[in-house]
Amino acid sequence: MKIIELRTFSPRYLQAIQSLTMELLNEPYELSEAYLQEIVESENSHLFLLLEEEVVMGMLTVAIYKTPTGIRAWIEDVAVDKQARGRGYGRQLMLHAIDFAKSMSASTLMLTSRPARVAANKLYQSLGFEQKETNVYHMRL
């Protein structure tokens, strides 16, 4: 098992990333080559893939951004292939993301998770994440 950061576009990972994204969304989704290329070339987005014998088993993205009050990190799109769940891959991805955020001098690492994702929420809590007393708002644009 190894975790890599995808920093240059590679068509060999496109289908696996698209499949994992569809698992997150529970609906059809088409990830274009052009958009994946934009993600991996962005200096603020860091797409990590967990590979087992060169097969993508999981992914997550860490966004790093600066604000007047410090450097922040946000974890998005944590997904492990449904056939590979229960093997500790999610934990390994999260530990990697935590170490990465620390290495980028982030003062805060945030994420959100739907309450229905019971196993994921237990994982985040076991790693030291705490529920923040806040209102989270979103607007579809």
Secondary structure by P-SEA (a helix, b strand, c coil): cbbbbbccccccaaaaaaaaaaaaacccccccaaaaaaaaacccbbbbbbbcccccccbbbbbbbcccccbbbbbccccccccccccaaaaaaaaaaaaaaaaaccccccccccccaaaaaaaaaaaccccccbbbbbbcc
